[in-house]
Amino acid sequence: MCLAVPMEITAIHDKIADVEIGGVTRQVRLELIDAAPAVGDYVIVHAGFAIRRLDREDAIETIKLFQEGLNLELL
């Protein structure tokens, strides 16, 4: 099973972003997003790519659902 996870952008280096959730940092590619994201934006991440931007409220709501469903502490 694969999950697409909302993560916050903490840095951008050309077409690569550093993203974070629950203290875990990853690098993801940005080529699949239409508009250029900014540091502080939330993106849905799947298989090493940011595939969609989310507004903060939707991202937090989704993260809370992950926490409840998987019994994780992500925020």
Contact map, one row per residue, 1 for C-alpha under 8 A:
111000000000000000000000000000000000000000000000000000000000000000000000000
111100000000000000000000000000000000000000000100000000000000000000000000000
111110000000000000000000000000000000000000000100000000000000000000000000000
011111000000000000000000000000000000000000011100000000000000000000000000000
001111100000000000000000000000000000000000011100000000000000001000000000000
000111110000000000001000000000000000000001111000000001000010011000000000000
000011111000000000111000000000000000000001111000000000000010000000000000000
000001111100000000111000000000000000001111100000000000000000000000000000000
000000111111000011110000000000000000011111100000000000000000000000000000000
000000011111000011110000000000000000001100000000000000000000000000000000000
000000001111100011100000000000000000001000000000000000000000000000000000000
000000001111111111000000000000000000011000000000000000000000000000000000000
000000000011111110000000000000000000000000000000000000000000000000000000000
000000000001111110000000000000000000000000000000000000000000000000000000000
000000000001111110000000000011100000000000000000000000000000000000000000000
000000000001111111000000001111000000000000000000000000000000000000000000000
000000001111111111100000001111000000000000000000000000000000000000000000000
000000001111000111110000111100000000000000000000000000000000000000000000000
000000111110000011111000111100000000000000000000000000000000000000000000000
000000111100000001111111110000000000000000000000000000000000000000000000000
000001110000000000111111100000000000000000000000000000000000000000000000011
000000000000000000011111000000000000000000000000000000000000000000000000111
000000000000000000011111100000000000000000000000000000000000000000000000010
000000000000000000011111110000000000000000000000000000000000000000000000000
000000000000000001111011111000000000000000000000000000000000000000000000000
000000000000000001110001111100000000000000000000000000000000000000000000000
000000000000000111100000111110000000000000000001000000000000000000000000000
000000000000000111100000011111000000000000001001110000000000000000000000000
000000000000001110000000001111110000000000000001110000000000000000000000000
000000000000001110000000000111111000000000000000111000000000000000000000000
000000000000001000000000000011111100000000000000110000000000000000000000000
000000000000000000000000000011111100000000000000111100000000000000000000000
000000000000000000000000000001111111100000000000011110000000000000000000000
000000000000000000000000000000111111000000000000000000000000000000000000000
000000000000000000000000000000001111100000000000000000000000000000000000000
000000000000000000000000000000001111110000000000000000000000000000000000000
000000000000000000000000000000001011111010000000000010000000000000000000000
000000001001000000000000000000000001111110000000000000000000000000000000000
000000011111000000000000000000000000111110000000000000000000000000000000000
000000011100000000000000000000000000011111000000000000000000000000000000000
000000011000000000000000000000000000111111100000000011110000000000000000000
000001111000000000000000000000000000000111110000000011110010000000000000000
000001111000000000000000000000000000000011111000011111000010000000000000000
000111100000000000000000000000000000000001111100011111000000000000000000000
000111100000000000000000000100000000000000111111111100000000000000000000000
011110000000000000000000000000000000000000011111111000000000000000000000000
000000000000000000000000000000000000000000001111100000000000000000000000000
000000000000000000000000001110000000000000001111110000000000000000000000000
000000000000000000000000000111110000000000001111111000000000000000000000000
000000000000000000000000000111111000000000111101111110000000000000000000000
000000000000000000000000000001011000000000111100111110000000000000000000000
000000000000000000000000000000011000000000111000011111000000000000000000000
000000000000000000000000000000001000100011110000011111100000000000000000000
000001000000000000000000000000000000000011110000000111110110000000000000000
000000000000000000000000000000000000000011000000000011111110000000000000000
000000000000000000000000000000000000000011000000000001111111000000000000000
000000000000000000000000000000000000000000000000000000111111100000000000000
000000000000000000000000000000000000000000000000000001111111110000000000000
000001100000000000000000000000000000000001100000000001111111111000000000000
000000000000000000000000000000000000000000000000000000011111111100000000000
000000000000000000000000000000000000000000000000000000001111111110000000000
000001000000000000000000000000000000000000000000000000000111111111000000000
000011000000000000000000000000000000000000000000000000000011111111100000011
000000000000000000000000000000000000000000000000000000000001111111110000011
000000000000000000000000000000000000000000000000000000000000111111111000000
000000000000000000000000000000000000000000000000000000000000011111111111000
000000000000000000000000000000000000000000000000000000000000001111111111110
000000000000000000000000000000000000000000000000000000000000000111111111000
000000000000000000000000000000000000000000000000000000000000000011111110000
000000000000000000000000000000000000000000000000000000000000000001111111000
000000000000000000000000000000000000000000000000000000000000000001111111100
000000000000000000000000000000000000000000000000000000000000000001110111110
000000000000000000000100000000000000000000000000000000000000000000100011111
000000000000000000001110000000000000000000000000000000000000001100100001111
000000000000000000001100000000000000000000000000000000000000001100000000111
